[in-house]
Amino acid sequence: MISIIIRTFILYIAVTVAIRLMGKRQIGDMQPSELVITLLISEIAAIPLQDKDQPVIGGIVAVFLLVILEISSSALTLKSFFMRKLLSGKSVVIIKNGTVDMQAMRDVRMTVLDLIELLRGQNVFNISDVSFAVLEANGNLSVLLKGEKQPATAGDLKIKNKPDALPLPVISDGKIISESLDALSSSREMIFKILQNNNSELNNVLLMTLDRDGKYNIINKESGI
């Protein structure tokens, strides 16, 4: 039992480090080569756990060889358009000037119902509102609405808005986040002053956000927003 626990812990650390080296991506954002490497890593890591006769070091070596292969292929795709097209595929225009390209849909083996589903994922419920739709290499659909269907912007209305400052979390579960304070050029003294003005205690704060303009939001553990 102890042997299994130790092997599991070692492989968990190794796989976590390997995935971290590959970069932060959600499953839906992975390129085909990245998804293949991730699946292979999970399979290889499982072998030493299922078979005690298999050495853990063999699984770790195989995992990091796959990571090196993935990093190398990523470097190649950065330098070679041909390799990028070969390993990651290319974007395909599904709707062009408001017209659905049926041949392009057949090439990517997509049905009209698949297209409608992807459009709904972009909050587009009427296909006739779309001017261009591009199926990206990672499977996401990029949509450009027709001019009259696009929402009005502040520029269209000639409204000059002051750009919003990005709020950053400065307290999480009763702990001050020093990195956020440095990014905001703020200090702990300012945080404690804000808490004092709001009759809040540090240990009772679930989340506090702050931006460069001094705007803040405090969510307490008990009372909520």
C-alpha positions, 0 to 999 in steps of 0.5 A, a space after each residue: 500500500 505504501 509503495 502505491 501511495 509513493 508511486 502515485 505521489 511521484 507520478 502526480 508531481 511529474 505529470 503536473 510539472 509536465 503539463 505546466 511546462 506545456 503551457 496553460 490551455 483548456 482542453 477546448 483550446 488545445 491544438 491537435 498535437 497538444 491534445 495527442 501529447 496530453 492523452 499519451 502522457 495520461 496513458 503512460 503515467 497510468 502504466 506504473 500505477 497499474 503494474 508494480 513491475 514497471 519502474 516509475 522512472 521509466 514512466 517519468 522519462 517517457 512523460 518528459 520525452 513527450 513534453 520535449 517533443 511537444 515543445 520542439 514541435 511548437 518551436 517548429 510551428 513558430 518558424 514554419 508555416 508548413 509545419 503549423 499547417 501540418 500539425 495544427 491544421 488551418 482556419 476554414 471560412 464556413 460563411 463568406 459574405 453571408 453565404 454558407 460554403 457547403 464544400 467547406 463544411 463537407 471538408 471539415 465534416 460539419 453539418 448545418 446543425 453543428 454550425 447552428 450549435 456553434 453560432 448559438 455558442 457565440 450568442 448568434 441565433 439567426 444564421 442570416 445575421 452572419 456575414 463571416 464565420 471562420 472555423 479556427 484550428 482549435 475548433 472554435 467559431 469566430 463570427 462577424 455579424 452583418 453591419 446592421 446587426 452589430 451592436 452600437 459602440 461608444 465610438 458609433 455614438 460618439 461617446 467618450 468613455 474613460 477606460 475602465 481600470 482593471 480590478 485585481 483581487 487584493 484579498 482572498 480568503 482573509 489573506 492579502 495578495 502582495 503581487 496585486 498590491 505591487 501591480 496597483 502600486 498600493 499598500 497594506 496600509 491602504 487596504 486596512 484603511 478601506 477595511 476599517 472604513 467599511 467595518 470589516 476585518 481581514 479574516 472575515 473577507 472572502 474577496 476584495 478587489 481594487 483598481 488603480 482608481 481606488 474603486 473597490 468591492 468587498 465580499 465578506 464570508 458571512 454577509 456576502 456582497 
